[in-house]
């Protein structure tokens, strides 16, 4: 079985699971508010956070691209 890395990244960008690491950087209330907005508007969480301007590009990449790198590394492990 081979994972579609681009599809996994797209799904991760749409997922609200990244609210947790965001909360550590921008606070729970702000992270929750932005997550609710992304859900209500059916938008990627990264896009909403970027539009809001609460994080710089470096921190955005650290949260969102770091999660994608983790997902990609996890797909390289053998599945039994």
Secondary structure, DSSP 8 states (H G I E B T S, - for coil): ----HHHHHHHHHH-STTHHHHHHHH-HHHHHHHHHHHHHTT--HHHHHHHHTSS-HHHHIIIIIHHHHHHHHHHTS---
